[in-house]
Amino acid sequence: MSAPEEPSEFDAGTAGASARREHARRRTNREKRVREKHPRVGGLMLALGDAPSHETVWARGAVGEEQVARFLAKYLKADVVALHDRAIPGSRANIDHIVVAPSGVWVIDSKRYKGKVAVVKPLFARTKLTINGRDKSKLIDGLANQVTVVKAVMAEVAPNVPVRGALCFVDSDMPTRKLSFKGFPLLKVKPLAKRINARGPLAQDHLRIIVSELARRFPSA
């Protein structure tokens, strides 16, 4: 079964594009500062020194988004449409991936971390999302905000279509059991694609209309 032709009225976007631009901007500014401050040895200092983490995190994030997009293209059914790197009007934040399927609309936040992903439930403290032993509970806040924004649009466009969110991990050690935090699943790409591919009420004609509207409301970042 071949994939349906993409309509010309929307841009599916490029995964990781805005993160790569931000990484390039930060690198260019850092190199300019170093060369201006040390005109004689600035080039050598840049060649021998490491880039700061606040800069490299953008490149790492871009690779994660690209990997998720590539595997979604591999595992999703032909009647599923993915939009990548979407801007949120009025905000500096973006949405990594919006996927529209017969099962509904999915808001996906890509995360590329090394180490074990776990949900820890201490006896006398709040439940935490940890990665490599570090508390990363705040990661879910960004996803929750993105889902809220998409739900607000869908309430106008198609209020009966479910909107779900998920954190999608690459390069992480995930447990074999199902994992969720604050109501959102924590998954690698293949099991996430399986959930997205599930049967649902959204017909193909309606699906394409929703895709076009979401692409208009959330343009490429």
C-alpha positions in Angstrom: 0.0 0.0 0.0 1.6 3.3 -1.1 1.4 6.4 1.0 -1.2 9.0 -0.1 0.2 12.1 -1.8 0.8 15.0 0.4 -1.5 17.9 -0.4 0.3 21.1 -1.5 -1.4 23.4 1.0 0.8 22.6 3.9 4.5 22.2 4.8 5.3 19.0 6.8 8.4 20.7 8.3 11.9 19.5 8.9 12.6 17.8 12.2 15.3 19.5 14.3 15.6 22.5 12.0 15.0 25.2 14.6 17.3 23.4 17.1 20.1 23.3 14.5 19.6 27.0 13.7 19.9 27.9 17.4 23.0 25.7 17.8 24.6 27.5 14.8 23.7 30.9 16.2 25.2 30.2 19.6 28.3 28.7 18.1 28.8 31.7 15.7 28.4 34.2 18.6 30.8 32.3 20.8 33.4 32.1 18.1 33.0 35.8 17.4 33.5 36.7 21.0 36.6 34.6 21.4 38.2 36.0 18.2 37.4 39.6 19.2 38.8 39.1 22.7 41.9 37.2 21.6 42.7 38.3 18.1 46.0 36.5 18.0 45.2 33.2 19.5 41.4 33.0 19.3 41.5 30.5 16.5 43.8 28.2 18.4 41.7 28.5 21.6 38.6 27.5 19.6 40.4 24.6 18.0 41.6 23.3 21.3 38.6 24.1 23.5 35.3 22.3 23.9 32.0 23.9 23.2 29.9 24.7 26.3 27.0 22.5 27.2 24.4 25.2 26.7 25.5 25.2 23.0 25.9 21.5 22.4 22.6 20.6 23.9 20.9 22.2 20.9 22.8 20.0 18.4 22.1 16.9 20.6 18.4 17.8 20.6 18.3 18.3 16.9 19.8 14.8 16.3 17.1 13.3 18.6 14.3 15.0 16.7 15.8 13.8 13.4 16.0 10.2 14.7 12.4 10.2 15.9 11.2 11.6 12.6 13.1 9.0 10.7 11.8 6.1 12.7 8.2 7.4 12.7 8.4 7.5 8.9 9.6 3.9 9.0 7.0 2.5 11.5 3.8 4.6 11.0 1.1 3.4 8.7 0.6 5.0 5.3 -2.6 6.8 6.4 -0.8 8.6 9.2 0.6 12.1 8.7 3.5 13.7 10.7 4.3 17.4 11.1 7.7 18.3 12.4 9.2 21.2 14.3 6.1 23.4 14.6 6.1 26.9 16.0 3.7 27.9 18.7 2.4 31.4 17.9 3.1 33.9 20.6 5.8 31.6 22.2 9.4 30.9 21.8 8.7 27.2 22.3 8.1 24.7 19.6 6.5 21.3 19.2 8.8 18.6 18.0 6.2 16.5 16.2 2.4 16.5 15.7 1.1 13.3 14.3 -2.5 12.9 13.0 -3.8 9.3 12.7 -7.1 7.5 12.8 -6.4 7.1 16.5 -6.3 10.8 17.0 -3.8 13.7 17.3 -0.5 13.0 19.0 1.9 15.6 20.4 5.4 14.1 20.7 8.3 15.6 22.5 11.7 14.0 21.5 14.2 13.5 24.2 17.8 12.3 23.7 19.5 11.3 26.9 22.0 8.7 28.0 21.2 6.6 30.9 18.2 4.8 32.5 14.8 6.3 32.4 12.7 5.6 35.5 9.7 6.8 37.5 10.6 6.8 41.2 8.0 6.7 43.9 9.6 7.5 47.3 7.6 6.5 50.4 7.2 10.1 51.7 7.9 12.3 48.7 6.4 13.1 45.3 6.9 10.8 42.4 9.8 11.8 40.1 10.9 11.2 36.6 14.6 10.4 36.7 17.2 9.9 33.9 20.5 8.5 34.8 19.5 9.1 38.5 18.8 12.8 38.0 15.4 14.4 38.6 14.0 15.4 35.2 10.4 15.7 36.3 10.2 19.2 34.7 10.5 17.6 31.2 6.8 16.7 31.4 5.8 20.3 32.0 6.8 21.3 28.4 4.9 18.4 26.9 1.8 19.2 29.0 1.8 22.8 27.8 2.1 21.7 24.2 -0.8 19.3 24.6 -2.9 22.1 26.1 -2.2 24.4 23.2 -3.0 21.7 20.6 -6.2 20.7 22.5 -7.3 24.4 22.4 -7.0 24.4 18.6 -8.7 21.0 18.2 -11.6 22.2 20.4 -12.3 24.6 17.5 -11.5 22.3 14.6 -12.7 18.9 15.7 -13.7 18.7 19.4 -14.4 15.0 19.4 -11.0 13.9 18.2 -8.7 12.8 21.1 -5.4 14.7 21.6 -2.6 12.7 23.4 0.9 13.5 24.4 4.0 11.4 24.7 7.7 11.7 25.6 9.7 9.8 23.0 13.3 8.8 24.1 16.3 7.9 21.9 19.6 6.6 23.1 18.1 6.0 26.5 17.8 2.8 28.6 14.1 2.1 28.9 12.5 -0.6 31.1 10.5 -3.4 29.5 7.4 -2.6 31.5 5.1 0.3 30.5 6.2 3.6 31.9 4.2 6.8 32.3 4.5 10.0 34.3 1.7 12.4 35.2 -0.6 10.6 32.7 1.8 10.8 29.7 3.5 7.6 28.3 7.3 7.5 28.2 8.3 5.4 25.1 10.8 4.6 22.5 9.8 5.2 18.9 8.6 1.7 17.9 6.1 1.1 20.8 4.9 4.7 20.3 4.3 4.1 16.6 2.3 1.0 17.6 0.0 3.1 19.8 -0.4 5.7 17.1 -1.2 3.0 14.5 -4.1 1.7 16.5 -7.6 1.9 15.0 -9.6 4.9 15.7 -12.6 7.0 14.6 -10.9 9.5 12.4 -11.7 8.9 8.7 -9.1 9.7 6.0 -10.9 12.7 4.5 -11.4 14.2 8.0 -7.8 13.4 8.9 -6.4 15.4 5.9 -8.5 18.4 6.8 -7.2 18.3 10.4 -3.6 18.0 9.2 -4.0 21.1 6.9 -5.5 23.1 9.8 -2.9 22.1 12.3 -0.1 22.9 9.8 -1.7 26.4 9.4 -2.1 27.0 13.1 1.3 25.7 13.9 3.6 26.6 11.0 7.1 25.3 10.5 9.5 26.7 13.1 
